[in-house]
Amino acid sequence: MRVLSAFEFSGATRRAFRALGHDAYSLDLLPAEDGDKHHFEADITQCPEAFLASWDLLLAFPPCTHLAASGARWWPQKQAEQAKALELVRWLMTIPVPHMAIENPIGKISTAIRKPDQIIQPWQFGHGETKATCLWLKGLPKLVPTDIVAGREQRVHRMPPGPNRARERSRTYAGIAAAMADQWNNV
């Protein structure tokens, strides 16, 4: 299966799908953090439609900076940025692939576009942390928890300010990436 993980510099889902033998690539404006050659350093909005339509599964992790409910107090000052971010999500939803998952935290997408198909937590997939994560699915089943663990630390929410905070907050948990690869392996 051909899998594209968009907005993913870390390569977590790319690695999980490649480990199962899939032709998986990541795509991001940033270079691949792990230096892997199965990465496109590009702006997805500038990719030809034929390229985008050539994938069997598109996993999209669009930036949540202007969409996450955790930043709702700033929404009144970010109307233009938020409109642009919502436009990106709407555009992603139109890409003609048979299977798609769009991931984002609880936020504006749920009220401006549609409710998510599923909300998952890292602690359901082997990580003792909380970070409610929404999934908008097309042609995919909901993820089934694989490793419910104790501990409900708010590590992501409590990260101190700094130049790498957004980058660290955006990482896909390895357990969630593995569940996506295992459960969406033969869609």
Buried (B, 14 or more C-beta within 10 A) or exposed (E): BBBBBBBBBBBBBBBBBBEBEBEBBBBBEEEBBBEBEBBBEEEBEEBEEEEBEEBBBBBBBBBBBBBBBBBEEEBEEBEEBBEEBBEBBEEBBEBEBEBBBBBBBBBBBBEBBEEBBBBBBBBBBBBEBBBBBBBBBBEBEEBEBBEEBEEEBEBBEEEEEEEEEEEEBBBBBBBBBBBBBBBBBEE
